[in-house]
Amino acid sequence: MQTRPLGRTGRSVSAIGLGTWQLGADWGQVSQIDALAVLGAAAAHGVTLFDTADVYGDGRSESLIGEFLAAAPEHGITVATKMGRRLPQNPENYNPDNFHAWAERSRRNLGVDTLDLVQLHCPPSSVIAADDTWSALDDLVAEGIVAAYGVSVETCAQALDALSRPNLTNIQIIFNPFRLKPLDEVLPAARAAQVAVFARVPLASGLLSGRYTEQTTFASDDHRSYNRNGEAFDRGETFSGVDYAIGLTAARRLAATLPDGVSLPAATLAWIASRPGVTTVIPGARNVRQAQGNADAGALLDGGFDLAAFDATVHEVYDDLLRAAIHPLW
């Protein structure tokens, strides 16, 4: 598994990480036993970054990670959590008192004295633009509550605004073959600033798994049922904002170009991780098979797969089917 620098922190993280939203909520039920098995399988296959948030299952995801790490004291895992969505997304809620309260809760859940990395969880643009936001985060670092901070964003404009902050460690942004806009400015700017980029929603909520059809259904407590049009949160978080039927067509075109033995999700994860400026890709997993498959995609970065040819296909499909509807929005 390749590793890359985590910004200017002195840490390194695996090119393929693990997103743990699925272990908390909003993707159907995952048992405690299965969740811990997912974490173990990822770690055993070279994953050294777990990404979570304080609202994933109201802290369940963080607590499961804390339980796993406590049982493996030499784990070498960097845990990136997020805060800011325990209250309505009003700018006044992003204040030092709440930052401290949220960080303290995450420390308890994870069982650590200092949080490795805390990211603001898709805050409003005005919060990203406010100097006070970053001063409060600097204070958390000075107090030893967090070691580093970053921000998860919805739009490229938000990412570019955040990149002007001198102590920023990472940007987390949706980037996959259905969302190419970060290639234009965000990835080059982050690379120049030595800011890490976490590519989230890399498989477009499963559309790029190659397993879904027009007949596929999702549980009622799965956001792929209840948030297709942004009913609960930004619609770009579900299927990357792509119309489901069009996404199926796009995924089939991508899959049809792949050689035998290379799956669409593996090709997708390797392609994302190979783009200059991307530090790590954070696919989720609900079972051990998915966790192992995601981690094994890292092997494609070391040869045996024509990433340049797949890159050409990605751009062709995007331009034909998705650019007009997707590129202007995020």
Buried (B, 14 or more C-beta within 10 A) or exposed (E): BBBBEBBBBEBBBBBBBBBBBBBBBBBBEBEEEBBBBBBBBBBEBBBBBBBBBBBBBEBBBBBBBBBBBEEEEEBEBBBBBBBBBBEEBEBEBBEBEBBBBBBEBBBEBBEBEBBBBBBBBBBBBEBBEBEEBBEBBBBBBEEEBBBBBBBBBBBBBBBBBBBEBEEBBBBBBBBBBBBBBBBEBBBEBBBEBEBBBBBBBBBBBBBBBBEBEEEEEBEEEBBBBBBBEEEEBBBBBBBBBBBBEBBBBBBEBBBEBBEEEBBBBBBBBBBBBBBEBBBBBBBBBBBBEBBBBBBBBBBBBEEEBBBEEBBEBBBEBBEEBBBEEBBEEB
